[in-house]
Amino acid sequence: EGIGLSNDDKYSIINECLPYVSKRLLTDQSERTGGALSTFIFGPEKNNIDTRIVDYDRVEQLVSGFSDYSLSASGANLGQDKPR
């Protein structure tokens, strides 16, 4: 991350990894990944069905990240600079 920040002060390793992490959370069918997805969407109250609520901002991040991953994997953005 230090190298990225030295070249771009808005660089974030989290933003760079989010597309891949989103893809894994939405497509990996392992129990462990399912638990991570529940925690990401519901937060620490994921197991309390009476009080848990969906964090829509996190769902939006997840969907956006998956979309970015899909575009990247398709090669549709090759040769185009990505705005940060």
C-alpha angles and dihedrals in degrees: 000000000000092000091049091050092049089059099035123020090204094055116127125183088207092057090048093050098040096086092055094042090049091052092051094047092051100041109029109094098198119124091237093055090046089056091050090050091051091049091048093050101037103024124215093333092064093120096050102082092185097058107023119110132189114255098222093191089059092047089052090050090050094050092044091049092049090050091051090049092050092050091047094047091050092055091232092135098046110140093015123111113236114228114234 
